[in-house]
Amino acid sequence: MRILIIKLALLFCICALAVICYLPGLEGHFVFDDGANLRLNHYLRIESLDFAVLWQAAFSGGAGPLGRPISMASFAVNYYFSGMAPYYFKATNLAIHLVNGILVFVFVRMLLGLHLRIRRAAPQRDFATWVALAVAAAWLLHPFNLTGVLYVVQRMTSLSALFTLAGLVLYLYGREKLQGGNRSGFIAISTAIFLFTPLAALSKENGALLPLFILVIEATLLRWNASDQSSRRILVAMVGLSAAIPVLAGLIYVLNNPELILAGYSWRDFSLSERLMTEVRVLWFYMHMIVLPSMSEMGLHHDDFLISRSLLAPWTTLPAIAGLLLLMGGAFALRNKHPISAFGIAFFLTGHALESTVIPLEIAFEHRNYLPMLGILLPLAYYALNSRIHLSSLRLRRAAFVVLVVLFAGLTATRALQWGDTLQMRMLEAERHPGSVRAHTDLAALYDHLPPTSQEDAVDLYNKALFHYRQAADNAPTSIAGLLGILAVNAERRLPQEDALLVELEQRLATVPFGPPNKNSLIGATRDIASGYFVVNAEVVERLYRAALSNPQLAGSLRDQIVSAFANLPPEIRPKAELLK
């Protein structure tokens, strides 16, 4: 009993340390698309917890095909109790992160304990518990998980992970019962698969990977072991079908409707094949950052990640592909001798099966590793703490792991401190990712909105805003965000617009791929003009409107949205009626 209390106290201390590390970051503002998803969504501003009101808020999201209603409802509840203050949204995210850390501890402890019993390995006293504590510490304190906490809208990721982890824990509870010959374990197994999978997916779509994670667990560590053959057959059928049927149904549907995938690439600056080649390098970047994170390489935005245009451009593409194939082949070949390693690799790759493959999403985001990271951290902790592997190096391995966790905590605390100061955070983002469009537009927008302390300061802020908007424009010739930013900065100050800028903006509006980023930039600009935030004359509005409508890639609903946005402008600057058709 005393030992148990000590271990629980250690888990509490780990959680407390995580809170201490994250506290400075709670002072920061909303970032990136927090604004579009939260501040500009009036359905979240609920005045009661009436079911109908919550239901409307839950289905007010536009992210993902399912709308992520559970996450959206949680944002509405957050607003009801604390208003739109970022601090309390971030504090709620931190609370979810702590719950997830406890679930990580329980999951790893149950998984290792069951695995070792099935393998009939000679028990090491409390080994599974110590590994579980080590993994929970590394996971809770890892700086790569910071965006899953302080980037508010990524509550979608952490809530999905919460239901996924809860489902995995419940599944293992059922497996333990089944292992002891108690068929009531199938109730827990069924609940884990058929209740927690939809709960996770309705928080964020990658929650649908829960049955595949269970398949990985069985294929590598539990090996479908059961007390009798009948239970084993039922188990194989339940898990196999729950994993296979959705995958096959999805593949058949996509193959019959390829435009669902391919249409998204029409406005990206990379093709499907280029994305797949690039994502292999991204996966190696993720693994490197999980094991040895670097402050200079981490960031909110990774839109500056170099695209692989061929197997040798950049030259690292082919070695990265070969290395990943070797890693996968090695995991399969050593699945019996080193099942923990096989599990870790399979778990990590399964966690990236949706967001790092064919779907035309952004190339890289750190929060995509929030749950898959477990696949890397578990083998690290297992081999660092295992006294049955090379006993003479045990102390060194354990000391190295402790140092690594301390490093994680220090980097997380440092990043959180930076995120708590919005100006410092955005300056560092632009400094560390000079090729990022978003890092520069974020910083430029902040300079544009900072209140000047003097006339000299006003000029300095103006010049800095112009500089970073121009950097954004030069970094991405297919983006209009930087040029629209320059237009806005001048318009706010009632300065004349340079014709060279307008010509450049017209040229881009007429030729760039018109996907959601450019569409949102243009609609955002028209919204600011309509609200009087900045002023441009009718001639400028008409030039921009004509250029956009001349773009052959602006079609369908995107075109309708642009037309509607310009139609909402004040009458004196609204494009002529015949143009609004």
Residue, then its C-alpha position, 0 to 999 in steps of 0.5 A: m500500500r505504501i509503495l502504491i501511495i508513493k507511485l500515485a504521489l509521483l504521478f501527482c508531482i508529474c502533473a503538478l510539474a506540467v502545470i508549472c511549466y504551462l502556467p505562463g503560456l495561459e496568458g497568451h492570446f488566441v493564435f492562427d485559426d483560433g479566431a475563425n473557429l472561436r472568436l468569429n463564431h457567434y453560435l459559440r456565444i451561448e447565454s444558457l446551457d439549453f440543449a437546443v442552443l448547445w446543439q446549434a453550437a456543436f454543429s456550427g464548426g466547419a472543420g472536417p467532414l464531421g464538424r467535430p461537434i463534441s469539441m465545438a460544444s466544449f468551446a461553447v460551454n467554455y464561453y458560457f462560464s468564462g466568456m471569450a477570454p483565451y486564458y480560460f480556454k487554454a486552462t481547460n485545454l491544460a486540464i484535458h492534457l492532464v487527464n490524458g497524461i493520467l490515461v497514458f499512465v493507466f494505458v501503458r501500465m495495463l498494456l505492459g502488464l498484460h503483455l508480460r503475462i501473456r509472454r510469461a516473462a519473468p516479472q520484474r517488481d513493479f516494472a510496468t508501473w515504473v515504465a508507465l510513470a516514465v512514459a507519462a512524464a515524458w509525454l506530459l512534459h514534451p514540448f512537441n505537445l505544447t501546441g495541442v494545449l496552448y493552440v486553443v482550437q487543437r482541443m479537437t486533437s486533445l479531446s479526440a485523444l482523450f476518448t481514444l485513450a479511454g477506449l484503449v484503457l477500457y479495451l485492455y480492461g476487457r482483455e484482462k477479463l477475457q484472459g482470465g476466462n471471463r467472457s463479460g470482457f466482451i462487453a468492455i471490448s464492444t463498448a471501447i470499439f463501438l462507443f468510444t470510436p464515434l466519441a473520438a471521431l466526433s471530436k476530431e476525425n482521426g479518432a476513427l483510428l481507434p480500432l486500428f490502434i487496437l489492431v496494432i496492440e493485438a498484432t504486436l503485443l497481445r497476439w490474440n491470446a485468450s483463455d479458449q479458442s472460441s473467445r479468440r475467434i470472437l476477438v479476432a472477428m470483432v477487432g478485425l472487422s471493426a478495423a477492416i470494414p471502415v477502411l475498405a468502405g472508405l477506400i472503395y468510396v474514394l476510388n469511386n469518387p477520386e475527386l474527393i481527394l484530388a480536388g483538394y490538390s487543385w489549389r495546393d502548391f504540391s501534388l498528391s505524389e509530392r505530398l506523399m514524398t514530402e510526408v516521409r521526410v516529415l515523419w522523420f522530422y517528427m521522430h527526430m523532434i520527439v527524441l531530441p527536440s530543438m527550439s530552433e526547429m519547433g514552431l506553430h507554423h511549418d508551412d516553410f517545409l521544403i516540398s519534395r518535387s522528385l525522389l532527388a529534389p531535395w536529395t534527402t527524399l529517396p534516403a528518407i523513403a528507403g529509411l522508412l521502408l527499412l524501419m517498417g521491415g525491421a519492425f516486422a522482422l523483429r516483431n517476435k524478438h522485440p515486440i515493444s519496438a514493433f508496437g511503437i513503430a506501428f502505433f506511431l505510423t498508424g497515428h499518422a495514417l489520416e493526416s500524413t498520407v493522401i488527404p490534401l492537408e497542410i504538410a506539417f503540424e506538431h499537434r499531429n503527434y499528440l497521440p502518435m508520440l506514444g509509439i516513440l516514447l514507450p520503447l524509449a522508456y521500456y529499454a531505458l528502464n529494463s534491467r534485463i537488457h545489458l545490466s552494466s549500462l542500466r544506471l547510465r540508461r536510466a540517468a539518460f532518460v531522466v535527463l531527457v525528461v528534464l530537457f523536455a520540461g525545460l523546453t516546454a517551460t521555455r516555450a510556454l513562457q514565450w507563448g505567454d508573450t504574444l509579441q515575443m512568440r510571433m517574433l521568434e516564429a518569424e525568426r526561426h521560420p523565415g520562409s513561413v508565410r503565416a509567421h510573417t503575416d501573424l507578426a505583421a498583423l500584430y505590429d499593425h495593431l500595437p498602439p504606438t507610444s509616440q510618432e516615432d514608434a508609430v512610424d517604426l511599427y508601420n515599417k515593421a508591418l510593411f516589412h513582414y507583409r512583404q516577406a510573406a508576399d515574397n515567400a509565397p507567390t501563390s498567396i495573396a495574404g501578404l499583399l492584402g496586408i500591405l493594402a490594409v496597412n496603408a488603407e488604415r492610415r489613409l495613405p495612397q495605394e501604390d499602383a505597382l502594389l495594386v497591379e501585383l495584387e491583381q495579377r495574383l488574384a487572377t492567376v493563383p490557385f483559389g483555395p480556402p487560404n486565398k479565399n479567406s484572405l480576400i473575404g477577410a479583407t472585404r469584411d474589414i472594408a465593410s466594417g470601416y476598419f480600413v478604407v479603400n475607394a470604389e476603383v480599388v474595390e472594382r479592380l480587385y473584384r474584376a481580377a478575382l472573378s477573371n481567375p479560371q480557378l475561382a468557381g462553384s461555391l468559392r466563387d459564390q462566396i466571393v461574390s456574396a462578400f463583395a455584395n455586402l460592401p457599402p453601396e458607394i464602393r460596392p461593385k456595379a450590379e452587372l458585375l455581381k453575377 
